[in-house]
Amino acid sequence: MERKLFGPDRKSSCGGGHDENGGFLNNGGVYDPSADAWELISGDPSLSGRRSYSATWTGTHLVIWGGIDSGTGNPVNTGARFNLQTKAWAPMTTTNAPEARTGHSAASVNGKVVIWGGGAYDDVNAELLMFKSGAIYDPVTDSWSALTTEGAPGPRAGHIAIGAGDFMIIFGGIRMPFNVMTGYYQPFFDGGIWKP
């Protein structure tokens, strides 16, 4: 298992990643600390096993997106959302979704998921690409909207991001040629403005 996060009633969920034999997983579980018990979450049949993906709790859905596909070994721009109350998966649209990537950040802001940065290997030019791009995903309407790059932080991967009210704060990461990034940025979503 690879990811964990907290959802409703302080329950923790984890899933994906790979097993002890290196096989990719597309299932997970929810741990309830008050009952000291795990509940299995079966994988969505439309969601390939993957690693290095993002997992974000929005308050209504667990959103799994991006990462490295188990079949191809390449980054993907697909995902699925899981409703913890109904125990049902639903696929995510790829219309207006960001490019396939891994090492990106995902943060929950006002019930939506904000994807930023990350990277992918360009087979044609034999180079690692770092992205200075992202998008906002709404799990209720299953739609993506563009995120401005004007004034945005430089391309990066391996950074962290957290949602704080109407803001997403980004910190750290790496960029080509593998310099460690420092500082933080706040994209304010009233007009989509990035602030240093």
C-alpha positions in Angstrom: 0.0 0.0 0.0 1.1 3.4 -0.8 -1.1 6.3 0.3 -3.0 7.2 3.4 -5.2 10.1 4.4 -7.9 11.0 6.8 -11.5 11.1 5.9 -14.8 11.4 7.8 -14.9 10.5 11.5 -11.1 10.4 11.6 -11.0 7.2 9.5 -7.9 6.6 7.6 -7.7 5.1 4.1 -4.8 3.6 2.1 -4.5 1.8 -1.2 -2.7 1.3 -4.4 1.1 0.9 -4.6 2.6 -2.5 -5.0 2.7 -5.8 -3.1 5.7 -7.7 -1.7 6.3 -9.3 -5.1 6.3 -5.9 -7.0 2.8 -6.4 -8.4 0.7 -3.2 -8.7 -2.5 -2.9 -6.6 -5.8 -1.2 -7.3 -7.5 -1.9 -4.0 -7.2 -0.6 -0.4 -8.9 -0.3 2.9 -10.4 2.1 5.4 -9.3 1.9 9.1 -11.7 3.0 11.8 -9.7 3.7 15.0 -12.8 3.7 17.2 -13.6 0.1 16.2 -10.0 -0.9 15.7 -11.1 -2.5 12.4 -10.3 -2.4 8.7 -12.8 -2.5 5.9 -11.6 -3.5 2.4 -12.2 -1.2 -0.5 -12.4 -3.2 -3.7 -10.7 -1.6 -6.7 -12.6 0.1 -9.4 -12.4 -2.2 -12.5 -11.8 0.9 -14.7 -8.9 2.0 -12.6 -5.6 0.3 -13.4 -3.2 -0.7 -10.6 -0.7 2.1 -10.1 1.9 3.7 -8.0 3.1 7.3 -7.4 -0.5 8.6 -7.8 -2.3 11.2 -5.7 -5.1 10.4 -3.3 -7.2 13.3 -2.0 -10.1 13.4 0.4 -12.5 16.2 -0.6 -15.1 15.8 2.2 -17.4 13.8 0.0 -15.0 11.7 -2.2 -11.7 9.9 -2.2 -10.1 11.0 -5.5 -7.3 8.9 -7.0 -5.5 10.4 -10.0 -2.4 10.1 -12.1 0.7 8.0 -11.3 2.4 5.2 -13.1 0.3 2.6 -14.8 0.9 -1.1 -14.0 0.5 -2.3 -17.5 2.6 0.2 -19.4 4.9 1.6 -16.7 4.1 5.1 -18.1 2.4 8.0 -16.4 -1.4 8.3 -16.8 -4.0 11.1 -16.6 -6.8 8.9 -15.5 -8.5 8.4 -12.2 -11.6 7.5 -10.2 -13.5 8.8 -7.2 -14.8 6.8 -4.3 -17.9 7.8 -2.3 -17.2 6.4 1.2 -20.9 6.6 2.2 -22.3 4.7 -0.8 -19.1 2.5 -1.2 -19.3 3.2 -5.0 -16.5 4.1 -7.5 -17.1 6.4 -10.5 -14.6 7.0 -13.2 -13.2 10.5 -13.8 -13.5 12.3 -17.1 -10.2 13.1 -18.9 -11.7 16.0 -20.8 -9.6 19.0 -19.9 -7.5 16.9 -17.4 -3.8 17.7 -17.0 -1.2 15.8 -19.0 -0.3 12.4 -17.7 2.2 12.7 -14.8 3.6 11.5 -11.6 5.3 13.3 -8.7 2.5 15.9 -8.8 0.7 17.4 -5.8 -3.0 17.2 -5.1 -4.8 19.2 -2.4 -8.4 19.6 -1.4 -9.7 23.2 -1.6 -13.4 23.9 -1.1 -14.4 20.4 -2.0 -12.4 20.3 -5.2 -9.0 18.7 -6.0 -6.2 20.9 -7.3 -3.5 19.1 -9.2 -0.1 20.9 -9.7 3.3 20.1 -11.2 4.8 16.7 -11.5 6.8 15.1 -14.2 6.9 12.5 -17.0 9.6 10.9 -19.1 9.7 11.9 -22.7 10.7 8.7 -24.6 11.1 10.6 -27.9 13.7 13.1 -26.6 15.0 10.9 -23.8 14.5 13.5 -21.1 12.6 14.1 -17.9 9.9 16.7 -18.2 8.8 18.8 -15.3 5.4 20.5 -15.5 4.4 24.1 -14.6 0.7 23.3 -15.0 -2.3 21.8 -13.3 -6.1 21.9 -13.1 -9.0 21.9 -10.7 -11.2 18.8 -10.5 -14.8 18.9 -9.2 -15.9 15.4 -8.1 -19.5 16.4 -7.9 -19.8 17.5 -11.5 -16.9 15.3 -12.8 -15.3 18.2 -14.6 -11.9 19.8 -14.9 -11.1 23.5 -15.2 -7.9 25.2 -16.1 -5.5 26.6 -13.5 -3.7 29.7 -14.6 0.1 29.6 -14.9 0.6 33.3 -14.8 2.7 34.1 -11.8 2.8 30.4 -10.9 5.8 28.7 -9.3 8.3 27.1 -11.7 8.1 23.5 -12.9 8.6 21.0 -10.1 8.0 17.4 -8.9 8.1 15.8 -5.5 6.7 18.9 -3.8 4.0 19.0 -1.2 0.7 20.9 -1.3 -2.0 21.4 1.3 -5.4 23.1 1.1 -6.0 25.8 3.6 -9.3 27.5 3.2 -9.5 29.1 -0.2 -5.7 28.6 -0.7 -3.4 25.8 -1.8 0.1 26.1 -0.3 3.0 24.5 -2.3 6.4 23.9 -0.8 9.6 22.4 -1.9 10.1 19.8 -4.7 12.8 19.4 -7.3 13.3 20.8 -10.8 15.7 20.3 -13.6 18.6 20.0 -13.3 17.6 18.5 -9.9 17.9 21.6 -7.8 15.9 21.5 -4.5 13.1 24.1 -4.5 12.4 26.1 -1.4 9.7 28.6 -0.6 5.9 28.5 -0.8 3.2 29.8 -3.1 -0.5 30.4 -2.6 -2.9 30.4 -5.5 -5.9 32.4 -4.4 -8.9 31.0 -6.2 -10.8 34.3 -6.4 -9.8 35.0 -9.9 -7.1 32.3 -10.0 -4.2 34.4 -8.9 -0.9 33.0 -7.7 0.7 34.8 -4.8 4.3 34.3 -3.7 
